[in-house]
Amino acid sequence: MTCIPSLLQPASDSELTRTTIQQPMQDVPADAAVGPNRPPRKPRAFWMSFLAIGVATFLSALDQTAVGTALPTIATALNDTDGNYIWVGSAYAMASTAFIPLSGSLANAFGRKPIMLLCIAFFAVGSALAGASQCMSMMIGARGIGGGGILALTQILLADLVPLSERGLFQGLIGVVWAFASSVGPPIGGALSSREKTTLWRWLFYLNLPLSGLAFVLVLRFLSVRRPEGSTRSKLTQVDWVGNLIVVLGTVLALIGMTWGGIRYPWNSVEVAAPLVLGVIMFGVFILYEFKVPQHPTVPRDVVGNRTSLSGLLTTAAHSVVSMSVIYYLPVLFQASFGASPLRSAVDYLPGSLVGAPCAFLAGSIVTMSKKYRPVNWAGWSITIVAFGLFSTIREDSAVWKWVLYQIIGAVGLGMLFSAPIFPILAPLPQNRAGSALALFSFARALFQTWGITISGTILQNMLQKKLPPAFTAQFPPGVEIAYTAIPLIKELEGPLQTDVERAFAESMAVIWQTMIGISGLGLLLSLLMKEVPMGTTVDENYALKEVAVEGAQKEYAA
């Protein structure tokens, strides 16, 4: 999502449509030398393809954000007394994270459209099974099936349709779709889970089925992008199967350790340390293997060997951690410290979620108009640091205007950073690396979103064990995860004890926000490593919109 300096000489029409050739690793893209011509009018096929991407994005975002608000009700309905609720989010994250690199590899080999259809189909099956779950084990398994590469494919498809120099506006529109789904997801989840002894929460998953059907039809009918030629056998040989197996194993092991740590087992226990260490080792083996062995690596060396691209990936990781702490645990604060119902907590969350959408759009537009991405990244991180500092002052008796204002400030910073790192990731790279780079971007985002949930949950659990009054914790068996289990009981407590419990939650949440200040500060420092690289003005014709690709070929032939 960035642009090009006017000092460069304009390129001919044939040059603008030619597939970019990979250049040696450097901070200047191979296709940067283009002129200031206005972008051509987008054909109907483009807008219908963009609509398909938007619906798929909405589907995935709605599912991710609606479930968090309903978790206490789901845990109660499925008789979860062992704290297994955390696997509802972790199983989805584990499956989607582990298979993102593979989905990118398959999309490069077989084309974007069939892999996107496959991801949507798996998502629908997982949603149906989650809605029909009779126990927490079935729910966890269903969420694992539903996890897929939809978000990775939407980013890759957007790169196929729009040059990086124009992508700020369209990335902003996708950000608006994501933020809108994020704003309506929690209220929908709250509304469907506000009555604890009903089965309305099941419709939280059943509602995904008609949306999945709509997304499937739109992609099938209107997504008109080119597919690679060749036999199925030759395409299978282009997939880095060994590398993807290594990263799947490493991801699963690391996420198991993160999910168990501090909740089911102590962080220093063998049950947590063993999978974490093995997961980290597997990631190291994956990087070494990718650099040395495969002819078609999942992560090409130049994607992570460039300082600017690497800075964008690392800031993506930091943003994923801090944003998920807000999405998952700000509603917990509203329910536990302010006595809000699941539905009311979702409504209380609206000020921030509604502001995030226009800020994402504004950030993308600024990058497109200014042709610079560093100021947007720096401003986003600076505002985010201020917001978490303000969050850490919220207590159970804080005035409404305070937490509303603080949410808005946080939404400005986090919204700006929703897509801002994509520009420095892609700007230094040739177009034929866009698919691999965006798959890695989505993998980093998904992996560290899980880190965000786990870090915040661990802090909350550990602090509650220290701060909750013994008169309240005595009713829970040893080893039970307290946070979600305790929330439905707070409103039934006597006045003084209720106040003490609400204060304990608020003070415990403050430690989460203080931790996020440090991570946001790290994100700001990492963003200083970015160079301002001119952004490309072409797309990879191997996967481009069919109408554009044909037109480009005709122009080149005529030239």
LOROZA-999691 format. One line per field, with one value per residue (C-alpha): chain; x, y, z. Coordinates in steps of 0.25 Angstrom, whole numbers, plus 5000, padded with zeros to 4 digits. Example, Ala and Ser with C-alpha at 12.3 -4.5 7.8 and 13.67 -1.06 7.14 Angstrom:
<lovexs>
unit: [A:A]
X: [5049:5055]
Y: [4982:4996]
Z: [5031:5029]
</lovexs>
This chain:
<lovexs>
unit: [A:A:A:A:A:A:A:A:A:A:A:A:A:A:A:A:A:A:A:A:A:A:A:A:A:A:A:A:A:A:A:A:A:A:A:A:A:A:A:A:A:A:A:A:A:A:A:A:A:A:A:A:A:A:A:A:A:A:A:A:A:A:A:A:A:A:A:A:A:A:A:A:A:A:A:A:A:A:A:A:A:A:A:A:A:A:A:A:A:A:A:A:A:A:A:A:A:A:A:A:A:A:A:A:A:A:A:A:A:A:A:A:A:A:A:A:A:A:A:A:A:A:A:A:A:A:A:A:A:A:A:A:A:A:A:A:A:A:A:A:A:A:A:A:A:A:A:A:A:A:A:A:A:A:A:A:A:A:A:A:A:A:A:A:A:A:A:A:A:A:A:A:A:A:A:A:A:A:A:A:A:A:A:A:A:A:A:A:A:A:A:A:A:A:A:A:A:A:A:A:A:A:A:A:A:A:A:A:A:A:A:A:A:A:A:A:A:A:A:A:A:A:A:A:A:A:A:A:A:A:A:A:A:A:A:A:A:A:A:A:A:A:A:A:A:A:A:A:A:A:A:A:A:A:A:A:A:A:A:A:A:A:A:A:A:A:A:A:A:A:A:A:A:A:A:A:A:A:A:A:A:A:A:A:A:A:A:A:A:A:A:A:A:A:A:A:A:A:A:A:A:A:A:A:A:A:A:A:A:A:A:A:A:A:A:A:A:A:A:A:A:A:A:A:A:A:A:A:A:A:A:A:A:A:A:A:A:A:A:A:A:A:A:A:A:A:A:A:A:A:A:A:A:A:A:A:A:A:A:A:A:A:A:A:A:A:A:A:A:A:A:A:A:A:A:A:A:A:A:A:A:A:A:A:A:A:A:A:A:A:A:A:A:A:A:A:A:A:A:A:A:A:A:A:A:A:A:A:A:A:A:A:A:A:A:A:A:A:A:A:A:A:A:A:A:A:A:A:A:A:A:A:A:A:A:A:A:A:A:A:A:A:A:A:A:A:A:A:A:A:A:A:A:A:A:A:A:A:A:A:A:A:A:A:A:A:A:A:A:A:A:A:A:A:A:A:A:A:A:A:A:A:A:A:A:A:A:A:A:A:A:A:A:A:A:A:A:A:A:A:A:A:A:A:A:A:A:A:A:A:A:A:A:A:A:A:A:A:A:A:A:A:A:A:A:A:A:A:A:A:A:A:A:A:A:A:A:A:A:A:A:A:A:A:A:A:A:A:A:A:A:A:A:A:A:A:A:A:A]
X: [5000:5009:5014:5025:5034:5031:5046:5046:5044:5030:5029:5022:5009:5016:5026:5014:5008:5020:5022:5033:5046:5053:5065:5076:5072:5072:5063:5058:5047:5049:5036:5038:5042:5028:5022:5012:5000:4987:4982:4972:4958:4955:4947:4934:4941:4951:4939:4932:4945:4947:4933:4936:4949:4941:4930:4941:4948:4935:4932:4945:4946:4931:4935:4947:4941:4928:4932:4940:4928:4920:4931:4926:4912:4918:4927:4915:4906:4916:4919:4934:4939:4954:4957:4957:4949:4963:4964:4952:4960:4973:4969:4964:4976:4985:4979:4978:4992:4999:4993:4994:5008:5002:4990:5000:5008:4996:4991:5004:5003:4989:4983:4976:4962:4961:4969:4960:4948:4954:4956:4942:4937:4945:4941:4926:4928:4935:4924:4913:4920:4923:4908:4904:4914:4910:4923:4935:4943:4934:4934:4949:4951:4940:4948:4960:4954:4948:4962:4967:4974:4963:4970:4983:4976:4969:4982:4989:4977:4977:4991:4987:4977:4983:4998:5004:5004:4989:4986:4985:4971:4966:4974:4967:4953:4957:4960:4947:4940:4949:4946:4931:4930:4939:4929:4916:4922:4923:4908:4904:4911:4906:4892:4892:4899:4891:4882:4891:4881:4877:4883:4883:4898:4898:4893:4906:4912:4900:4900:4913:4906:4898:4910:4919:4909:4909:4925:4926:4916:4923:4937:4932:4924:4932:4946:4953:4968:4978:4982:4996:4997:5002:4998:4993:5006:5015:5008:5009:5024:5024:5018:5029:5022:5034:5035:5021:5020:5032:5025:5011:5018:5026:5013:5005:5015:5018:5003:5000:5011:5006:4991:4995:5005:5001:4986:4987:5001:5012:5021:5033:5027:5031:5017:5019:5034:5035:5025:5030:5045:5042:5033:5044:5054:5045:5044:5059:5060:5049:5057:5070:5062:5056:5069:5076:5068:5054:5054:5041:5042:5030:5038:5048:5061:5059:5046:5052:5066:5062:5063:5050:5042:5047:5043:5029:5027:5033:5023:5012:5015:5015:5002:4996:4999:4994:4982:4977:4979:4968:4959:4958:4960:4954:4940:4945:4947:4933:4927:4935:4938:4926:4915:4912:4904:4911:4902:4904:4919:4919:4911:4921:4932:4926:4933:4946:4942:4934:4946:4956:4949:4951:4965:4969:4963:4969:4983:4983:4978:4989:5000:4994:4994:5007:5014:5021:5018:5027:5020:5007:5014:5021:5008:5000:5010:5012:4997:4995:5006:4998:4985:4990:4996:4982:4975:4984:4977:4963:4957:4944:4939:4944:4935:4928:4934:4948:4948:4940:4950:4962:4956:4955:4969:4973:4965:4972:4985:4982:4973:4984:4993:4983:4989:5001:5012:5008:5014:5029:5027:5024:5031:5045:5041:5038:5024:5026:5029:5016:5009:5020:5022:5007:5005:5017:5010:4997:5005:5012:4999:4991:5003:5005:4990:4990:5002:4994:4982:4991:5000:4988:4981:4993:4995:4980:4980:4993:4989:4975:4981:4988:4977:4964:4959:4960:4945:4942:4953:4950:4938:4946:4954:4969:4974:4962:4963:4957:4954:4943:4937:4936:4930:4915:4916:4920:4907:4901:4911:4909:4912:4926:4931:4926:4934:4946:4945:4942:4954:4963:4959:4961:4975:4979:4975:4983:4996:4992:4991:5004:5011:5005:5011:5025:5021:5016:5029:5036:5027:5031:5046:5045:5037:5049:5057:5048:5054:5044:5044:5037:5025:5022:5011:5009:5003:5008:5002:5003:4991:4985:4971:4968:4963:4975:4985:4979:4979:4994:4998:4992:4999:5012:5010:5006:5019]
Y: [5000:5011:5018:5023:5035:5045:5045:5032:5031:5026:5012:5008:5000:4987:4989:4992:4978:4970:4960:4965:4957:4954:4963:4961:4964:4979:4990:4995:4987:4982:4989:5002:5009:5014:5027:5036:5031:5030:5016:5011:5009:4996:4986:4979:4966:4974:4979:4965:4959:4969:4967:4952:4956:4965:4955:4944:4954:4958:4943:4940:4953:4951:4937:4941:4953:4947:4935:4942:4949:4936:4927:4928:4923:4912:4907:4907:4900:4889:4887:4891:4891:4888:4901:4895:4907:4913:4902:4907:4919:4912:4900:4910:4918:4905:4899:4912:4916:4903:4902:4916:4914:4901:4909:4919:4908:4901:4914:4917:4903:4901:4915:4924:4920:4905:4907:4918:4909:4898:4907:4912:4898:4894:4906:4903:4888:4893:4903:4892:4883:4894:4898:4883:4881:4873:4874:4883:4872:4872:4888:4888:4878:4885:4899:4892:4887:4901:4908:4910:4919:4929:4941:4938:4935:4949:4956:4948:4951:4966:4966:4959:4969:4983:4988:4992:5006:5006:4996:5006:5010:4995:4990:5001:4996:4982:4988:4994:4981:4974:4985:4985:4970:4972:4982:4974:4961:4963:4969:4957:4947:4954:4954:4939:4936:4945:4934:4924:4912:4913:4907:4921:4921:4910:4920:4927:4916:4913:4927:4924:4914:4924:4934:4922:4919:4933:4934:4921:4925:4938:4932:4921:4930:4943:4942:4942:4941:4933:4919:4913:4903:4889:4875:4872:4864:4875:4885:4875:4875:4890:4889:4889:4877:4874:4889:4890:4877:4883:4896:4889:4881:4893:4901:4891:4888:4902:4906:4894:4899:4913:4908:4900:4909:4916:4910:4895:4894:4903:4910:4903:4889:4878:4878:4892:4893:4881:4885:4899:4896:4885:4895:4906:4895:4891:4906:4907:4894:4900:4912:4904:4895:4906:4913:4900:4889:4892:4896:4904:4908:4912:4924:4929:4935:4949:4950:4950:4954:4968:4978:4986:4973:4967:4980:4979:4964:4967:4979:4970:4960:4971:4977:4963:4961:4975:4975:4962:4966:4977:4968:4957:4963:4977:4970:4962:4975:4980:4967:4965:4979:4987:4976:4976:4964:4958:4966:4979:4977:4975:4989:4995:4990:4997:5011:5005:4995:5006:5015:5005:5003:5018:5018:5006:5012:5026:5020:5012:5025:5033:5023:5023:5038:5041:5030:5027:5017:5019:5031:5023:5012:5021:5029:5016:5011:5024:5025:5011:5013:5024:5016:5005:5014:5020:5006:5003:5014:5008:5003:4997:5011:5018:5028:5023:5035:5030:5016:5021:5031:5022:5011:5022:5026:5011:5008:5020:5014:4999:5002:5010:4997:4987:4987:4997:4987:4980:4992:4991:4975:4976:4989:4983:4970:4966:4963:4948:4948:4954:4941:4935:4948:4950:4936:4938:4951:4944:4933:4943:4950:4937:4931:4943:4946:4933:4938:4951:4942:4933:4944:4952:4940:4935:4949:4950:4936:4938:4952:4947:4936:4947:4958:4951:4950:4936:4936:4936:4926:4916:4911:4907:4893:4894:4896:4902:4913:4925:4936:4931:4922:4933:4944:4938:4937:4952:4958:4949:4953:4962:4977:4977:4964:4967:4981:4973:4963:4974:4982:4969:4968:4982:4982:4969:4974:4987:4977:4972:4987:4990:4978:4983:4996:4989:4981:4993:5000:4989:4990:5005:5002:4991:5000:5010:4999:5001:5008:5016:5008:5012:5003:4995:4998:4985:4971:4957:4953:4938:4941:4954:4957:4950:4962:4970:4959:4957:4972:4973:4962:4968:4982:4975:4967:4980:4987]
Z: [5000:4995:4983:4974:4972:4960:4957:4950:4935:4931:4925:4913:4913:4910:4922:4931:4928:4928:4939:4949:4948:4961:4964:4974:4989:4990:4995:4982:4975:4961:4956:4962:4950:4945:4942:4949:4940:4946:4948:4938:4941:4948:4939:4945:4947:4956:4965:4965:4969:4980:4985:4987:4995:5003:5007:5010:5019:5026:5028:5035:5043:5049:5053:5060:5068:5072:5079:5090:5096:5096:5103:5117:5112:5103:5115:5124:5114:5111:5125:5124:5138:5135:5127:5114:5108:5104:5094:5086:5082:5082:5073:5062:5063:5063:5051:5043:5047:5044:5030:5025:5019:5012:5007:5001:4994:4989:4983:4976:4970:4967:4966:4976:4973:4976:4989:4993:4990:4998:5010:5010:5010:5021:5029:5027:5031:5044:5047:5045:5055:5065:5065:5067:5078:5091:5099:5099:5092:5080:5080:5080:5069:5061:5063:5058:5045:5043:5044:5030:5020:5017:5022:5015:5002:5003:5004:4993:4984:4987:4982:4969:4966:4971:4969:4982:4979:4978:4989:5000:4997:4994:5006:5014:5009:5013:5027:5028:5025:5035:5046:5043:5045:5057:5062:5060:5064:5079:5080:5071:5081:5093:5088:5085:5098:5108:5112:5119:5119:5105:5092:5085:5085:5075:5064:5066:5058:5049:5044:5037:5028:5019:5019:5015:5004:4999:4999:4992:4981:4979:4978:4969:4959:4959:4964:4950:4952:4944:4948:4946:4934:4935:4940:4954:4956:4952:4961:4973:4971:4973:4987:4998:5005:5015:5019:5021:5030:5038:5040:5044:5054:5060:5061:5067:5078:5081:5082:5091:5100:5100:5103:5114:5121:5133:5132:5132:5136:5142:5132:5137:5136:5126:5120:5116:5114:5105:5094:5094:5093:5082:5075:5074:5070:5058:5054:5054:5045:5036:5033:5031:5022:5014:5011:5007:5001:4993:4979:4982:4996:5005:5010:5000:5005:5000:5007:5021:5017:5014:5026:5022:5019:5032:5040:5034:5038:5052:5054:5049:5060:5071:5066:5066:5081:5086:5077:5082:5096:5094:5086:5095:5109:5109:5108:5120:5128:5125:5129:5142:5147:5142:5143:5128:5122:5110:5101:5108:5108:5093:5092:5102:5092:5080:5082:5079:5068:5060:5060:5056:5042:5037:5043:5035:5022:5025:5028:5014:5007:5013:5009:4994:4994:5001:4995:5008:5019:5030:5036:5037:5044:5054:5057:5059:5069:5077:5078:5083:5094:5099:5099:5107:5117:5118:5119:5131:5139:5138:5151:5155:5158:5146:5139:5126:5118:5122:5116:5104:5101:5104:5094:5083:5085:5084:5072:5065:5067:5065:5053:5046:5048:5043:5029:5030:5031:5018:5010:5016:5014:4999:4995:4994:4987:4973:4969:4968:4983:4987:4989:4998:5006:5009:5013:5023:5027:5030:5037:5046:5049:5053:5061:5069:5071:5079:5086:5090:5095:5103:5109:5113:5119:5126:5133:5136:5143:5151:5156:5160:5168:5176:5176:5178:5192:5199:5202:5187:5182:5193:5185:5173:5173:5172:5158:5152:5142:5150:5140:5131:5142:5152:5144:5144:5159:5162:5161:5172:5182:5194:5193:5199:5194:5180:5180:5184:5173:5163:5168:5167:5152:5149:5155:5149:5135:5137:5138:5124:5118:5125:5118:5105:5106:5106:5094:5087:5090:5083:5071:5070:5071:5060:5051:5051:5043:5031:5019:5010:4997:4985:4983:4970:4960:4954:4958:4955:4942:4945:4955:4950:4946:4933:4926:4930:4927:4913:4910:4915:4906:4894:4897:4898:4885:4878:4884]
</lovexs>
